[in-house]
Amino acid sequence: MPAFHNRQAAQLARRLGKAGLGGSDSHVLPSLGAVYTEVPGARNKEEFLAGLLADTVRTCGTSGGYFRITRDVLCITAKMFQERPWMLLFSPLAMLVPVVTLATFLDEALFARRWSARVNASQRPCAESLESLASRPAEVCAWP
């Protein structure tokens, strides 16, 4: 996730009194463990979970971005070609991966900025106003 998205998520978590958590949501080895949640001093699962409840967590790692997601999609594509050689017939389409990931990345950035603006519009949002935002249908741009 880009740094802007991470900052907005952390800000919303603080405003709602929630612990901020980090996770890489990786689908390929190069991105595995790029982001993680740490509870300083935790020596076992019980202490880690207690730290989550006490909000003594620290998110660590690096923010994602266009180049990371493009690399990850190309890694998945390469693995698909390796596992299913007949799919090489579609290999010219792999050249479109950077274009498609750029379009998706820009669409998600616009979506995040719109929702961040809505959530941040009120200085002190109550849970009800956030629930009403969350219950609205998502604004999704489908790229041809």
For each residue, the residues with C-beta under 8 A, 3 or more apart:
1: 5 6 9 63 64
2: 5 6 63 64 65 109
3: 6 7 63
4: 7 8 109 112 113
5: 1 2 8 9 63 109 112
6: 1 2 3 9 10 59 63
7: 3 4 10 11
8: 4 5 11 12 112 116 119 120
9: 1 5 6 12 13 20
10: 6 7 13 14 20 59
11: 7 8 14 15 120
12: 8 9 15 16 119
13: 9 10 16 18 19 20
14: 10 11 17 18 20
15: 11 12 125
16: 12 13 127 130
17: 14 55
18: 13 14 55
19: 13 52 53 55 57
20: 9 10 13 14 57 59
21: 37 52 57 59
22: 35 36 37 59 60 61
23: 35 36 37
24: 31 32 33 34 35 36 61
25:
26: 29 31 32 33 34 72
27: 31 72 76
28: 31 32 72 75 76 79
29: 26 32 75
30: 71 72 75
31: 24 26 27 28 34 64 68 71 72
32: 24 26 28 29
33: 24 26 36 61
34: 24 26 31 61 62 64 68
35: 22 23 24 59 60 61 62 63 64
36: 22 23 24 33 59 60 61
37: 21 22 23 52 57 58 59 60
38: 57 58 59 60
39: 42 47 48 51 52 56 57 58
40: 51 56 58
41: 47 51
42: 39 47 48 50 51
43: 47
44: 47 48
45: 48 49
46: 49 50
47: 39 41 42 43 44 50 51
48: 39 42 44 45 51 52
49: 45 46 52 53
50: 42 46 47 53 54
51: 39 40 41 42 47 48 54 56 57
52: 19 21 37 39 48 49 55 57
53: 19 49 50
54: 50 51
55: 17 18 19 52
56: 39 40 51
57: 19 20 21 37 38 39 51 52
58: 37 38 39 40
59: 6 10 20 21 22 35 36 37 38
60: 22 35 36 37 38
61: 22 24 33 34 35 36
62: 34 35
63: 1 2 3 5 6 35
64: 1 2 31 34 35 68 69
65: 2 68 69 105
66: 69 70 101 102 105
67: 70 71
68: 31 34 64 65 71 72
69: 64 65 66 72 73 101 104 105
70: 66 67 73 74 97 98 101 102
71: 30 31 67 68 74 75
72: 26 27 28 30 31 68 69 75 76
73: 69 70 76 77 97 101
74: 70 71 77 78 94 97
75: 28 29 30 71 72 78 79
76: 27 28 72 73 79 80
77: 73 74 80 81 94 97
78: 74 75 81 82
79: 28 75 76 82 83
80: 76 77 83 84 87
81: 77 78 84 85 87 88 91
82: 78 79 85
83: 79 80
84: 80 81 87
85: 81 82 88
86: 89
87: 80 81 84 90 91
88: 81 85 91
89: 86
90: 87 93 94
91: 81 87 88 94
92: 95
93: 90 96
94: 74 77 90 91 97
95: 92 98
96: 93 99 100
97: 70 73 74 77 94 100 101
98: 70 95 101 102
99: 96 102 103
100: 96 97 103 104 143
101: 66 69 70 73 97 98 104 105
102: 66 70 98 99 105 106
103: 99 100 106 107 143
104: 69 100 101 107 108 143
105: 65 66 69 101 102 108 109
106: 102 103 109 110
107: 103 104 110 111 140 141 143
108: 104 105 111 112
109: 2 4 5 105 106 112 113
110: 106 107 113 114 141
111: 107 108 114 115 138 139 140 141
112: 4 5 8 108 109 115 116
113: 4 109 110 116 117
114: 110 111 117 118 139
115: 111 112 118 119 133
116: 8 112 113 119 120
117: 113 114 120 121
118: 114 115 121 133
119: 8 12 115 116 122 125 130 133
120: 8 11 116 117
121: 117 118
122: 119 125 129
123:
124:
125: 15 119 122 129 130
126: 129 130
127: 16 130 131
128: 131 132
129: 122 125 126 132 133
130: 16 119 125 126 127 133 134
131: 127 128 134 135
132: 128 129 135 136
133: 115 118 119 129 130 136
134: 130 131
135: 131 132
136: 132 133
137:
138: 111
139: 111 114
140: 107 111
141: 107 110 111
142:
143: 100 103 104 107
144:
